[in-house]
């Protein structure tokens, strides 16, 4: 056996060292070292269980805790030397621990495998990431509520098919996104329940012969329970796929909002301005102010979709139990975490830097006959069947379009050509303010309802 082979924990079986090419190809330490806190946390919980069960001595536990404190300080200070030869975060930490405390470090791995160790680390890491994302989601949703409250009575066109449909308020529009991101928060909370299941104790695939206490370790690590089957525990990555799916849905919502922000900021629409710190200029056109942040967020949405597909494809043909393929789960997962956290952080800030151009929004409501449905409802309330009212208003719209005016600009006599039920009170119905105020029910766009929704939203965020 060469000395180069002896540095590996599994080297006893082999008669020649791993080639440099294979070392580079199979190593994960360059990216999985970000899980070092979780690895140490899991190892300490495992060591305390081993000592509690009498599998290792109390003195060994004391040495392990002392050594891990040193390792923690070295990593935090940047003094720790990460080695590609040691493959991953787990072996790097274990090797350094053993160098510091001797045989106690070698006893740490009793009753576990890297298979259940890495599965535990990933779950710990992902649980922490979900908690961070939930805080960022809360800050972003709070910023949307602040904007909604400020613009609770600011009228703007609501669209279907990107055509003017009916008047809404900008506050109501922002609260629609509050609801979307609320569902995202619920999905992450639900996913967290399945993340917080302890695989440690499953060992390589079949469990261990040592008298371990898995429930004790789960309690130490704040998990909600243990994985019930050792084969499933070491090979399961459903929780990572589910998490990335939740990330993909969140980014889809981000992308929808981004599309609207880009469109609204265009001078052809001019509904909003985004603060300069979130925009860039052009290298050739001095007048340009480009909404780079929402544009890039649209692009990063596809990136997260790709990470989801990577994980699904990674797992689709794997037999039980653990396979080396699973090393490829980390980079897509880490990238999804980074993309979502960075995006939420900047969008929470950007939402506070949106300035609404209310005059342009209101002017846009004079195009597209935004109160046509209100006129149909008016006739229906007068006793005309809705389908007949729909037809009458369609003819009125056609006449107004021919004249180049909006419905409120038609005279009473002109409107009465389409139904004798129309009276002077119709003009209150045809105003934007009247249209908004009439939708005075929970979930409606009436300013009073938007303010009530803001109050409910703040209570949900508390």
KOLMAR-946927 format. One record per residue (C-alpha): residue number from 1; residue in one letter; x, y, z. Coordinates in nm, 3 decimals. Example, Ala and Ser with C-alpha at 12.3 -4.5 7.8 and 13.67 -1.06 7.14 Angstrom:
2
  num  residu        u        v        w
    1       A    1.230   -0.450    0.780
    2       S    1.367   -0.106    0.714
//
This chain:
462
  num  residu        u        v        w
    1       X    0.000    0.000    0.000
    2       X    0.140    0.339   -0.094
    3       X    0.143    0.625    0.151
    4       X   -0.077    0.827   -0.082
    5       X   -0.354    0.569   -0.054
    6       X   -0.329    0.558    0.326
    7       X   -0.473    0.907    0.367
    8       X   -0.819    0.776    0.269
    9       X   -1.039    0.626    0.540
   10       X   -1.130    0.345    0.304
   11       X   -0.777    0.280    0.167
   12       X   -0.723   -0.059    0.331
   13       X   -0.894   -0.238    0.043
   14       X   -0.684   -0.076   -0.232
   15       X   -0.336   -0.144   -0.369
   16       X   -0.274    0.176   -0.562
   17       X   -0.354    0.543   -0.508
   18       X   -0.641    0.725   -0.674
   19       X   -0.529    0.916   -0.981
   20       X   -0.524    1.295   -0.970
   21       X   -0.788    1.308   -1.244
   22       X   -1.024    1.084   -1.046
   23       X   -0.960    1.286   -0.731
   24       X   -1.066    1.605   -0.906
   25       X   -1.362    1.433   -1.070
   26       X   -1.501    1.274   -0.754
   27       X   -1.418    1.536   -0.491
   28       X   -1.693    1.759   -0.359
   29       X   -1.510    1.962   -0.096
   30       X   -1.496    2.272   -0.315
   31       X   -1.872    2.310   -0.287
   32       X   -1.989    2.099    0.008
   33       X   -1.760    2.277    0.256
   34       X   -2.043    2.530    0.297
   35       X   -2.212    2.261    0.511
   36       X   -1.932    2.261    0.768
   37       X   -2.147    2.406    1.047
   38       X   -2.412    2.142    0.990
   39       X   -2.149    1.867    0.974
   40       X   -2.002    1.968    1.307
   41       X   -2.347    2.007    1.463
   42       X   -2.448    1.660    1.347
   43       X   -2.120    1.505    1.461
   44       X   -2.148    1.655    1.808
   45       X   -2.503    1.524    1.848
   46       X   -2.386    1.181    1.732
   47       X   -2.092    1.186    1.975
   48       X   -2.316    1.282    2.268
   49       X   -2.545    0.993    2.183
   50       X   -2.250    0.752    2.163
   51       X   -2.133    0.864    2.507
   52       X   -2.484    0.848    2.653
   53       X   -2.519    0.491    2.527
   54       X   -2.178    0.391    2.660
   55       X   -2.043    0.325    2.310
   56       X   -1.758    0.573    2.363
   57       X   -1.614    0.701    2.690
   58       X   -1.704    1.034    2.844
   59       X   -1.339    1.135    2.802
   60       X   -1.367    1.070    2.428
   61       X   -1.672    1.294    2.411
   62       X   -1.488    1.571    2.595
   63       X   -1.197    1.543    2.353
   64       X   -1.431    1.550    2.053
   65       X   -1.612    1.859    2.182
   66       X   -1.281    2.031    2.253
   67       X   -1.144    1.942    1.911
   68       X   -1.458    2.052    1.728
   69       X   -1.439    2.390    1.903
   70       X   -1.088    2.432    1.762
   71       X   -1.197    2.321    1.415
   72       X   -1.485    2.570    1.429
   73       X   -1.250    2.854    1.521
   74       X   -1.008    2.758    1.245
   75       X   -1.279    2.752    0.978
   76       X   -1.434    3.078    1.095
   77       X   -1.096    3.251    1.096
   78       X   -0.994    3.113    0.757
   79       X   -0.703    2.913    0.897
   80       X   -0.849    2.572    0.814
   81       X   -0.677    2.398    0.524
   82       X   -0.925    2.224    0.297
   83       X   -0.776    1.930    0.109
   84       X   -0.896    1.793   -0.224
   85       X   -0.730    1.464   -0.131
   86       X   -0.984    1.425    0.152
   87       X   -1.274    1.440   -0.094
   88       X   -1.543    1.616    0.106
   89       X   -1.631    1.833    0.403
   90       X   -1.687    1.529    0.626
   91       X   -1.344    1.371    0.584
   92       X   -1.166    1.707    0.601
   93       X   -1.321    1.782    0.939
   94       X   -1.273    1.428    1.071
   95       X   -0.906    1.424    0.965
   96       X   -0.835    1.754    1.138
   97       X   -1.025    1.645    1.449
   98       X   -0.818    1.327    1.468
   99       X   -0.498    1.528    1.430
  100       X   -0.608    1.742    1.725
  101       X   -0.746    1.480    1.966
  102       X   -0.608    1.146    1.849
  103       X   -0.804    0.823    1.894
  104       X   -1.117    1.004    2.016
  105       X   -1.147    1.153    1.670
  106       X   -1.124    0.808    1.516
  107       X   -1.405    0.682    1.741
  108       X   -1.646    0.956    1.627
  109       X   -1.752    0.763    1.317
  110       X   -1.865    0.461    1.519
  111       X   -2.218    0.359    1.423
  112       X   -2.252    0.584    1.122
  113       X   -2.156    0.604    0.756
  114       X   -2.089    0.895    0.527
  115       X   -2.416    0.795    0.362
  116       X   -2.634    0.884    0.660
  117       X   -2.393    1.160    0.765
  118       X   -2.425    1.353    0.440
  119       X   -2.801    1.298    0.430
  120       X   -2.821    1.451    0.777
  121       X   -2.597    1.743    0.686
  122       X   -2.803    1.827    0.380
  123       X   -3.124    1.821    0.581
  124       X   -2.973    2.044    0.849
  125       X   -2.843    2.282    0.584
  126       X   -3.175    2.291    0.402
  127       X   -3.372    2.347    0.720
  128       X   -3.151    2.648    0.796
  129       X   -3.194    2.772    0.438
  130       X   -3.574    2.744    0.463
  131       X   -3.570    2.946    0.785
  132       X   -3.362    3.217    0.613
  133       X   -3.593    3.218    0.310
  134       X   -3.899    3.250    0.533
  135       X   -3.751    3.560    0.699
  136       X   -3.671    3.712    0.360
  137       X   -4.017    3.627    0.229
  138       X   -4.170    3.798    0.531
  139       X   -3.965    4.113    0.469
  140       X   -4.060    4.115    0.100
  141       X   -4.429    4.056    0.169
  142       X   -4.419    4.333    0.430
  143       X   -4.274    4.571    0.170
  144       X   -4.556    4.478   -0.069
  145       X   -4.813    4.549    0.204
  146       X   -4.654    4.889    0.272
  147       X   -4.681    4.974   -0.097
  148       X   -5.038    4.845   -0.110
  149       X   -5.140    5.060    0.186
  150       X   -4.983    5.369    0.035
  151       X   -5.160    5.314   -0.298
  152       X   -5.484    5.162   -0.166
  153       X   -5.700    5.411   -0.359
  154       X   -5.475    5.468   -0.664
  155       X   -5.673    5.358   -0.971
  156       X   -5.510    5.171   -1.256
  157       X   -5.632    4.949   -1.538
  158       X   -5.673    4.583   -1.458
  159       X   -5.588    4.366   -1.758
  160       X   -5.687    4.037   -1.909
  161       X   -5.511    3.927   -2.228
  162       X   -5.305    4.246   -2.174
  163       X   -5.616    4.441   -2.276
  164       X   -5.780    4.694   -2.046
  165       X   -6.047    4.505   -1.854
  166       X   -6.175    4.686   -1.542
  167       X   -6.046    4.946   -1.298
  168       X   -5.855    4.818   -0.996
  169       X   -5.629    4.992   -0.750
  170       X   -5.254    4.960   -0.748
  171       X   -5.279    4.853   -0.385
  172       X   -5.513    4.570   -0.482
  173       X   -5.268    4.464   -0.752
  174       X   -4.979    4.451   -0.504
  175       X   -5.187    4.245   -0.263
  176       X   -5.235    3.986   -0.537
  177       X   -4.860    3.927   -0.521
  178       X   -4.877    3.924   -0.142
  179       X   -5.113    3.628   -0.173
  180       X   -4.887    3.449   -0.422
  181       X   -4.583    3.483   -0.199
  182       X   -4.795    3.380    0.098
  183       X   -4.862    3.048   -0.071
  184       X   -4.487    3.017   -0.131
  185       X   -4.429    3.066    0.241
  186       X   -4.682    2.794    0.319
  187       X   -4.511    2.556    0.077
  188       X   -4.171    2.611    0.238
  189       X   -4.321    2.558    0.584
  190       X   -4.480    2.233    0.468
  191       X   -4.158    2.119    0.299
  192       X   -3.967    2.190    0.621
  193       X   -4.169    1.923    0.802
  194       X   -4.035    1.655    0.568
  195       X   -3.683    1.798    0.571
  196       X   -3.673    1.771    0.952
  197       X   -3.653    1.392    0.963
  198       X   -3.330    1.233    1.092
  199       X   -3.148    0.983    0.867
  200       X   -2.851    0.945    1.104
  201       X   -2.839    0.597    1.248
  202       X   -2.920    0.434    0.916
  203       X   -2.545    0.391    0.860
  204       X   -2.454    0.277    0.509
  205       X   -2.797    0.131    0.426
  206       X   -2.902   -0.135    0.678
  207       X   -2.870    0.033    1.018
  208       X   -2.601   -0.045    1.273
  209       X   -2.520   -0.316    1.527
  210       X   -2.447   -0.060    1.801
  211       X   -2.715    0.020    2.064
  212       X   -2.781    0.373    1.933
  213       X   -3.060    0.614    2.036
  214       X   -3.180    0.787    1.720
  215       X   -3.460    0.974    1.897
  216       X   -3.202    1.135    2.126
  217       X   -3.002    1.259    1.826
  218       X   -3.320    1.387    1.659
  219       X   -3.404    1.582    1.974
  220       X   -3.049    1.720    1.996
  221       X   -3.071    1.847    1.639
  222       X   -3.427    1.978    1.664
  223       X   -3.567    1.729    1.414
  224       X   -3.934    1.637    1.427
  225       X   -3.870    1.263    1.402
  226       X   -3.652    0.995    1.247
  227       X   -3.657    0.839    0.901
  228       X   -3.833    0.506    0.948
  229       X   -3.647    0.297    0.690
  230       X   -3.268    0.285    0.664
  231       X   -3.263    0.214    0.289
  232       X   -3.491    0.506    0.217
  233       X   -3.317    0.735    0.465
  234       X   -2.976    0.727    0.295
  235       X   -3.106    0.738   -0.063
  236       X   -3.399    0.980   -0.034
  237       X   -3.362    1.320   -0.196
  238       X   -3.735    1.389   -0.231
  239       X   -3.701    1.667    0.025
  240       X   -3.441    1.842   -0.194
  241       X   -3.660    1.808   -0.502
  242       X   -3.963    1.935   -0.310
  243       X   -3.765    2.231   -0.181
  244       X   -3.638    2.317   -0.529
  245       X   -3.991    2.285   -0.663
  246       X   -4.105    2.541   -0.404
  247       X   -3.815    2.762   -0.516
  248       X   -3.922    2.726   -0.880
  249       X   -4.279    2.830   -0.796
  250       X   -4.153    3.127   -0.597
  251       X   -3.929    3.235   -0.884
  252       X   -4.221    3.199   -1.126
  253       X   -4.409    3.451   -0.911
  254       X   -4.101    3.674   -0.903
  255       X   -4.084    3.652   -1.282
  256       X   -4.450    3.749   -1.324
  257       X   -4.398    4.055   -1.105
  258       X   -4.075    4.134   -1.289
  259       X   -4.251    4.125   -1.624
  260       X   -4.505    4.377   -1.500
  261       X   -4.240    4.602   -1.348
  262       X   -4.047    4.606   -1.676
  263       X   -4.363    4.679   -1.873
  264       X   -4.489    4.944   -1.631
  265       X   -4.154    5.125   -1.634
  266       X   -4.147    5.152   -2.013
  267       X   -4.212    5.513   -2.126
  268       X   -4.490    5.375   -2.348
  269       X   -4.674    5.277   -2.028
  270       X   -4.511    5.491   -1.761
  271       X   -4.699    5.357   -1.459
  272       X   -4.399    5.343   -1.223
  273       X   -4.040    5.441   -1.168
  274       X   -3.790    5.210   -1.002
  275       X   -3.523    5.372   -0.786
  276       X   -3.197    5.439   -0.967
  277       X   -2.998    5.203   -0.745
  278       X   -3.178    4.908   -0.906
  279       X   -3.124    5.022   -1.264
  280       X   -2.837    5.071   -1.507
  281       X   -2.772    5.285   -1.812
  282       X   -2.651    5.223   -2.164
  283       X   -2.295    5.238   -2.289
  284       X   -2.413    5.422   -2.600
  285       X   -2.756    5.575   -2.529
  286       X   -2.727    5.835   -2.252
  287       X   -3.102    5.862   -2.194
  288       X   -3.152    5.497   -2.099
  289       X   -3.258    5.375   -1.756
  290       X   -3.284    4.998   -1.772
  291       X   -3.472    4.786   -1.514
  292       X   -3.190    4.535   -1.487
  293       X   -3.294    4.376   -1.158
  294       X   -3.640    4.255   -1.267
  295       X   -3.502    4.159   -1.609
  296       X   -3.228    3.948   -1.453
  297       X   -3.477    3.793   -1.209
  298       X   -3.679    3.670   -1.507
  299       X   -3.364    3.503   -1.638
  300       X   -3.271    3.355   -1.301
  301       X   -3.615    3.195   -1.287
  302       X   -3.508    2.966   -1.572
  303       X   -3.193    2.887   -1.379
  304       X   -3.393    2.757   -1.083
  305       X   -3.622    2.560   -1.316
  306       X   -3.305    2.398   -1.450
  307       X   -3.187    2.302   -1.102
  308       X   -3.522    2.134   -1.037
  309       X   -3.495    1.936   -1.359
  310       X   -3.135    1.842   -1.269
  311       X   -3.245    1.692   -0.939
  312       X   -3.540    1.508   -1.090
  313       X   -3.317    1.364   -1.361
  314       X   -3.047    1.277   -1.108
  315       X   -3.285    1.058   -0.908
  316       X   -3.500    0.904   -1.178
  317       X   -3.294    0.588   -1.244
  318       X   -3.121    0.524   -0.913
  319       X   -3.167    0.185   -0.750
  320       X   -3.169    0.162   -0.372
  321       X   -2.973    0.260   -0.175
  322       X   -2.701    0.526   -0.188
  323       X   -2.513    0.586   -0.515
  324       X   -2.229    0.824   -0.597
  325       X   -2.472    1.004   -0.831
  326       X   -2.613    1.167   -0.520
  327       X   -2.303    1.380   -0.485
  328       X   -2.452    1.578   -0.774
  329       X   -2.748    1.684   -0.559
  330       X   -2.562    1.961   -0.381
  331       X   -2.466    2.211   -0.650
  332       X   -2.821    2.244   -0.792
  333       X   -2.958    2.270   -0.440
  334       X   -2.701    2.526   -0.328
  335       X   -2.754    2.732   -0.643
  336       X   -3.132    2.733   -0.591
  337       X   -3.082    2.849   -0.232
  338       X   -2.841    3.125   -0.337
  339       X   -3.059    3.245   -0.623
  340       X   -3.377    3.261   -0.417
  341       X   -3.219    3.427   -0.114
  342       X   -3.037    3.689   -0.321
  343       X   -3.350    3.761   -0.525
  344       X   -3.576    3.799   -0.223
  345       X   -3.328    4.020   -0.046
  346       X   -3.302    4.264   -0.337
  347       X   -3.674    4.258   -0.420
  348       X   -3.768    4.350   -0.063
  349       X   -3.545    4.655   -0.097
  350       X   -3.660    4.733   -0.450
  351       X   -4.030    4.729   -0.354
  352       X   -3.961    5.020   -0.123
  353       X   -3.802    5.207   -0.414
  354       X   -4.107    5.197   -0.646
  355       X   -4.268    5.531   -0.723
  356       X   -4.619    5.520   -0.867
  357       X   -4.713    5.762   -1.147
  358       X   -5.081    5.786   -1.063
  359       X   -5.171    6.035   -1.338
  360       X   -5.048    5.800   -1.608
  361       X   -5.239    5.511   -1.455
  362       X   -5.559    5.711   -1.445
  363       X   -5.511    5.836   -1.801
  364       X   -5.474    5.477   -1.918
  365       X   -5.820    5.405   -1.779
  366       X   -5.971    5.633   -2.044
  367       X   -5.860    5.381   -2.305
  368       X   -6.022    5.044   -2.348
  369       X   -6.370    5.117   -2.203
  370       X   -6.275    5.003   -1.853
  371       X   -6.623    5.063   -1.707
  372       X   -6.818    4.870   -1.971
  373       X   -6.889    4.585   -1.729
  374       X   -7.021    4.838   -1.479
  375       X   -7.272    4.954   -1.737
  376       X   -7.380    4.593   -1.800
  377       X   -7.422    4.540   -1.426
  378       X   -7.620    4.865   -1.405
  379       X   -7.867    4.742   -1.669
  380       X   -7.893    4.401   -1.505
  381       X   -7.982    4.563   -1.173
  382       X   -8.252    4.754   -1.361
  383       X   -8.407    4.423   -1.462
  384       X   -8.250    4.347   -1.799
  385       X   -8.116    3.989   -1.831
  386       X   -7.736    3.996   -1.819
  387       X   -7.690    3.852   -2.168
  388       X   -7.915    4.125   -2.311
  389       X   -7.730    4.384   -2.106
  390       X   -7.400    4.248   -2.239
  391       X   -7.521    4.288   -2.596
  392       X   -7.652    4.642   -2.537
  393       X   -7.323    4.754   -2.383
  394       X   -7.130    4.596   -2.667
  395       X   -7.326    4.811   -2.911
  396       X   -7.262    5.119   -2.695
  397       X   -6.888    5.044   -2.693
  398       X   -6.893    5.009   -3.069
  399       X   -7.062    5.348   -3.103
  400       X   -6.819    5.516   -2.861
  401       X   -6.525    5.363   -3.044
  402       X   -6.660    5.499   -3.373
  403       X   -6.682    5.848   -3.220
  404       X   -6.338    5.817   -3.061
  405       X   -6.466    5.871   -2.707
  406       X   -6.498    5.672   -2.385
  407       X   -6.836    5.554   -2.256
  408       X   -6.878    5.834   -1.996
  409       X   -6.839    6.085   -2.281
  410       X   -7.152    5.966   -2.458
  411       X   -7.459    6.175   -2.383
  412       X   -7.759    6.037   -2.197
  413       X   -7.960    6.043   -2.518
  414       X   -7.691    5.847   -2.701
  415       X   -7.675    5.589   -2.424
  416       X   -8.053    5.554   -2.415
  417       X   -8.046    5.438   -2.779
  418       X   -7.908    5.112   -2.646
  419       X   -8.155    5.070   -2.358
  420       X   -8.445    5.284   -2.229
  421       X   -8.356    5.166   -1.879
  422       X   -8.055    5.400   -1.875
  423       X   -8.114    5.713   -1.667
  424       X   -7.910    6.005   -1.537
  425       X   -7.767    5.800   -1.249
  426       X   -7.566    5.601   -1.504
  427       X   -7.282    5.853   -1.506
  428       X   -7.196    5.783   -1.142
  429       X   -7.162    5.419   -1.241
  430       X   -6.937    5.496   -1.536
  431       X   -6.673    5.681   -1.335
  432       X   -6.356    5.502   -1.230
  433       X   -6.418    5.596   -0.867
  434       X   -6.771    5.459   -0.885
  435       X   -6.650    5.138   -1.042
  436       X   -6.391    5.085   -0.771
  437       X   -6.624    5.171   -0.483
  438       X   -6.893    4.934   -0.608
  439       X   -6.672    4.630   -0.558
  440       X   -6.704    4.657   -0.184
  441       X   -6.671    4.299   -0.062
  442       X   -6.391    4.086    0.079
  443       X   -6.138    4.027   -0.197
  444       X   -6.273    4.321   -0.399
  445       X   -6.080    4.622   -0.524
  446       X   -6.278    4.893   -0.342
  447       X   -6.027    5.113   -0.156
  448       X   -6.194    5.039    0.178
  449       X   -6.161    4.668    0.108
  450       X   -5.796    4.709    0.010
  451       X   -5.729    4.887    0.339
  452       X   -5.908    4.610    0.527
  453       X   -5.701    4.353    0.336
  454       X   -5.385    4.540    0.435
  455       X   -5.488    4.512    0.799
  456       X   -5.547    4.139    0.762
  457       X   -5.216    4.100    0.581
  458       X   -5.026    4.268    0.861
  459       X   -5.191    4.034    1.110
  460       X   -5.080    3.735    0.901
  461       X   -4.724    3.866    0.902
  462       X   -4.716    3.923    1.278
//
